[in-house]
């Protein structure tokens, strides 16, 4: 039975690095949202500018990625969705989708302290590695306030 892996965490938590390792360990198709977004639309989220369509573009890519993921899961291929899954309702939605496809779902939560996230963000913004967005620290702090960490029940 195929497994849908949901990678949960804030920016700079190490989601993509973790997903790349999991991809090899689980022989899985890895779908990393930011990589696709940047390849399709370029750097539309920078320290100085956020394109007004950035969030809509992100949602569109998530929808396309789900279509690919669902087909792969139906074919018996493990899938990793490297989306972040910041809200409980979003995680519940994707777990429900997995159930509808008769596949397992597993949540992988990268729980990183705030000071570490901010230090990693500063480093990432300075280096600006390929496939990543530059994010103002103030934006990350804002997102920390809305992030809903998975409960023990969700992780069980």
Steps between C-alpha positions, in 0.01 A plus 500: 500500500631842405562765763429872481761687704397847618798717596401752767702800610573867456750648254859408591391200706690274258195358322658470156827357631301246701277426200798431277629239746153350541463486121796262483410300813138447393551480123247781472398775263592830669290805417652818642275800454759780503717330237209478257381852582838659430549299184158601365471860623848605608585685817165663569560516878810695602614715788381809313201378298216247508310455175125547557434160339757308711247328727262417213791354306598291801147360530489420128827307522374311807194395300710377207739323735210324668379372161848355439522364855159335487583319177836386634337372819242310293791338316650389832774764514582669830462879487654778707316832509749763617239773552539601865140422598475782754136443594329201659208519255739482204668192646161340567395572140803326353473207739138463394607504135745221576226297668277546194782353288544210746857599584671579828602848604781596734576841647865597539526804728822698502469682830776762507535771767430860397858619553634222277245577227596868505873421488449261210288759320771764538754258357269390217417858405872581485588194289170484307531137385325394181136397549440719805328829565651783699270575790510799734544397863188702587297277264634183659411636845148575373465147362616352829193654661260326258679163479307216663741231615371145467358348815627173645178343369577611145853362521388161639 
